[in-house]
Amino acid sequence: MPEPDLSATEKMALESTIARLKPAIRSSASRFSVKSLLIKIGFFTLLLIAWQLVAWAQWVPSYILPGPIDVGRSFIEIYLDGRLFISIGASLRRMFFGYGLSAVGGIVIGVLSARSQLFRDTFGSLILALQSIPSVCWLPFALIWIGLNEYAILAVVVLGAVFSIASATESAILNIPPIYLRVGRVFGAKGFTFARDILFFAALPELIGGLKLGWTFAWRSLMAAELIRQDLFGVGRLLETGRSYNDSAMMIAAMVTILIIGLIVDRAVFGTLESRIRIRWGLQK
């Protein structure tokens, strides 16, 4: 059914109404955001209070369940003696190097698997099988094949993330609307130019999700791998140090540090990238 034509006066009135509603909509969204933030703050505040009350009640020994105050003291201790930031720096250095290798390798493998039926039927099936193996299972092999050194830790990080990134890259390319591929061929894009200018940008919104998932797997793999050596620094090593001294407060402090770093990378890096790409591609709701 055809839409009725609007007169110039009606169009101006409609545009004026929309302009008046926009500030109200933005104000409503702002109030909702503040309300959501206050709810989260209130929830976690009550959670910490309940945790501290349980710790003071001593229903379980303090060395098993320390309270938030004890965990805070442990944070201050590892901060003052310099272990906290040294450990964070060491872990992030390993993470960026290992994750960088995983991202490059995973994207290359994923593109090959998506564009070559032969590769998909052979190596693609193997990658899908290897993706189901927990990353910590690679640790004994890394120790035997490489030795007890930094390269073994990096190998575990790479093996823990590369297969998930490859699988996500393949899925992102296979889900590209066929019209984009036809347009690229019409304009004469072939080989590397076709992969760079057509495949990469068309698959980018979904690919970012795969890279985010790969970061999560790599971060978990690194924390497990850092437990093996006693002569290195790392956030995972802080966890093992706490276990060695039966210090649950330090263990929880290390876990909170791992959680905070993961959230910062997830929200500040991947969250920002996802938001900008959605806006750029017209996908923002």
C-alpha positions in Angstrom: 0.0 0.0 0.0 1.6 3.3 -1.0 2.4 5.8 1.7 0.4 9.0 1.7 2.3 12.2 0.6 3.0 14.8 3.3 2.7 18.4 2.6 5.6 20.8 3.3 3.9 22.0 6.5 3.3 18.5 7.8 6.9 17.5 7.1 8.2 20.6 9.0 5.9 19.7 11.9 7.1 16.1 11.9 10.8 17.2 11.9 10.1 19.7 14.7 8.5 17.0 16.8 11.4 14.6 16.2 13.9 17.4 17.1 12.0 18.0 20.4 11.9 14.3 21.2 15.7 13.7 20.7 16.8 15.5 23.9 14.2 13.6 25.9 15.3 10.3 24.4 19.0 11.1 25.2 18.0 12.1 28.7 16.1 8.9 29.2 19.0 6.8 28.0 21.4 8.7 30.3 19.1 8.1 33.3 18.9 4.4 32.4 22.7 4.2 32.2 23.2 5.9 35.6 20.5 3.7 37.1 22.2 0.6 35.8 25.5 1.7 37.1 24.1 2.4 40.6 22.4 -1.0 40.7 25.8 -2.7 39.8 27.6 -0.7 42.5 25.0 -1.5 45.1 25.0 -5.2 44.2 28.8 -5.6 44.5 28.9 -3.4 47.7 26.3 -5.7 49.3 28.3 -8.7 48.1 31.5 -7.5 49.6 29.8 -6.7 52.9 28.2 -10.2 53.0 31.6 -11.7 52.2 33.3 -9.8 55.0 30.6 -10.8 57.5 31.0 -14.4 56.6 34.7 -14.1 57.1 34.3 -12.4 60.5 31.8 -15.1 61.6 34.7 -17.7 61.0 32.4 -20.4 59.9 35.5 -21.6 57.9 39.1 -20.9 58.8 40.5 -17.6 57.6 43.3 -19.3 55.6 40.6 -21.0 53.5 38.2 -18.0 53.1 39.9 -14.6 53.9 37.7 -11.5 53.9 37.9 -8.5 51.5 40.0 -6.7 54.1 42.6 -9.4 54.1 42.6 -9.5 50.3 43.1 -5.7 50.3 46.1 -6.1 52.7 47.6 -8.7 50.3 47.1 -6.3 47.4 48.9 -3.5 49.3 51.7 -5.9 50.2 52.4 -7.1 46.6 52.1 -3.5 45.4 54.6 -2.1 47.9 57.2 -4.7 47.3 56.9 -4.2 43.5 55.7 -7.7 42.6 52.3 -6.6 41.3 53.3 -4.3 38.4 56.3 -6.4 37.6 54.1 -9.5 37.3 51.5 -7.6 35.3 54.1 -6.3 32.9 55.7 -9.7 32.4 52.3 -11.4 31.7 51.2 -8.7 29.3 54.5 -8.9 27.4 54.1 -12.6 26.9 50.5 -12.2 26.1 50.9 -9.6 23.4 53.7 -11.6 21.7 51.9 -14.9 21.9 48.5 -13.5 21.0 50.0 -11.6 18.0 51.4 -14.8 16.6 48.0 -16.5 17.2 46.1 -13.8 15.5 48.3 -13.8 12.4 48.4 -17.5 12.1 44.7 -18.0 12.8 43.6 -15.4 10.2 45.9 -17.0 7.5 44.7 -20.5 8.3 41.1 -19.3 8.4 41.3 -17.5 5.0 42.9 -20.6 3.4 40.2 -22.9 4.9 37.4 -20.6 3.7 38.7 -20.1 0.2 40.0 -23.6 -0.5 37.7 -26.6 -0.4 40.6 -29.0 -0.4 42.2 -27.2 2.5 38.9 -27.2 4.4 38.3 -30.9 3.9 41.8 -31.8 5.1 43.4 -29.3 7.5 40.1 -27.6 8.2 38.7 -30.8 9.8 41.9 -31.2 11.8 41.7 -27.6 13.1 38.1 -28.2 14.1 39.2 -31.2 16.1 42.2 -29.5 17.7 40.0 -26.6 18.8 38.1 -28.9 21.2 41.3 -29.7 23.1 41.7 -27.6 26.3 44.8 -25.4 26.1 46.2 -26.8 29.3 46.6 -30.2 27.6 49.3 -28.7 25.4 51.4 -27.8 28.4 53.1 -31.3 28.9 53.9 -31.5 25.2 55.4 -28.0 25.3 57.6 -29.0 28.2 58.8 -32.1 26.4 59.2 -30.6 22.9 60.6 -27.2 23.9 61.8 -27.4 27.5 61.1 -25.5 30.7 61.6 -22.0 29.3 59.8 -18.9 28.0 59.2 -20.5 24.6 57.2 -23.3 26.2 54.9 -20.7 27.7 54.5 -18.9 24.4 53.8 -22.2 22.6 50.9 -22.9 25.0 49.5 -19.4 24.5 49.7 -19.8 20.7 48.2 -23.3 20.6 45.5 -22.2 23.0 44.2 -19.4 20.7 45.2 -20.0 17.1 42.7 -22.7 16.4 39.7 -20.7 17.7 40.8 -17.7 15.7 41.2 -19.8 12.6 37.7 -21.3 13.1 36.2 -17.9 13.7 37.9 -16.4 10.6 36.6 -19.2 8.4 33.1 -18.7 9.7 33.3 -15.0 9.2 34.4 -15.3 5.6 31.8 -18.0 4.8 29.1 -15.8 6.2 29.9 -12.9 3.9 26.9 -12.0 1.7 27.7 -13.3 -1.8 26.8 -10.0 -3.4 30.0 -8.5 -1.9 32.2 -11.1 -3.5 30.5 -10.7 -6.9 31.0 -6.9 -6.7 34.7 -7.4 -5.9 35.1 -9.7 -8.9 33.3 -7.3 -11.2 35.8 -4.6 -10.2 38.7 -7.0 -11.0 39.9 -7.8 -7.5 41.9 -11.0 -7.5 44.4 -12.8 -5.2 45.8 -10.8 -2.4 44.0 -7.6 -3.4 40.7 -9.5 -3.3 41.5 -10.9 0.2 42.7 -7.6 1.5 40.0 -5.2 0.1 37.0 -7.5 0.0 37.2 -10.5 2.2 38.9 -8.8 5.2 36.6 -5.7 5.5 33.4 -7.7 4.7 34.2 -10.2 7.4 35.6 -7.7 9.9 32.6 -7.3 12.2 32.3 -11.0 12.8 36.1 -11.4 12.8 36.5 -9.0 15.8 34.3 -11.4 17.8 36.6 -14.3 16.9 39.7 -12.3 17.9 38.0 -11.4 21.2 37.3 -15.1 21.8 40.9 -15.9 20.9 42.2 -13.3 23.4 40.2 -15.0 26.1 41.6 -18.5 25.3 45.1 -17.1 25.1 44.8 -15.3 28.5 43.6 -18.5 30.2 46.4 -20.5 28.6 49.0 -18.0 29.8 47.8 -18.1 33.4 48.0 -21.9 33.3 51.4 -21.9 31.7 52.9 -19.4 34.2 52.4 -21.9 37.0 55.2 -24.1 35.8 58.3 -22.0 36.5 59.4 -20.7 39.9 62.0 -18.3 38.6 59.8 -16.0 36.6 57.4 -13.2 37.3 53.8 -13.2 36.1 50.2 -12.9 37.4 49.7 -16.6 37.2 52.9 -17.1 39.2 51.4 -14.9 42.0 48.6 -17.4 42.2 51.0 -20.3 42.6 53.1 -18.4 45.2 50.0 -17.9 47.3 49.3 -21.6 47.1 52.9 -22.5 48.1 52.6 -20.3 51.2 49.0 -21.4 51.9 48.0 -17.7 51.5 44.5 -17.6 50.2 44.4 -13.8 50.4 47.2 -13.6 47.8 45.6 -16.2 45.6 42.3 -14.2 45.6 44.3 -11.0 45.0 45.9 -12.6 42.0 42.6 -13.9 40.7 41.1 -10.4 41.0 44.0 -9.0 39.1 43.5 -11.5 36.3 39.8 -10.6 36.2 40.5 -6.9 36.1 43.0 -7.1 33.3 40.6 -9.4 31.3 37.7 -6.9 31.8 39.9 -3.9 30.8 41.0 -5.5 27.6 37.5 -6.8 26.8 35.8 -3.4 27.4 38.5 -0.9 26.5 40.0 -2.6 23.5 37.6 -5.1 21.9 34.5 -3.2 23.1 35.7 0.0 21.5 36.6 -1.8 18.3 33.2 -3.5 18.1 31.4 -0.2 18.7 33.3 1.7 16.1 33.0 -1.0 13.5 29.2 -1.3 14.1 28.8 2.4 13.7 31.0 2.4 10.6 29.2 -0.5 9.0 25.7 0.8 10.0 25.1 -2.1 12.4 24.6 0.0 15.6 21.1 -0.3 16.9 
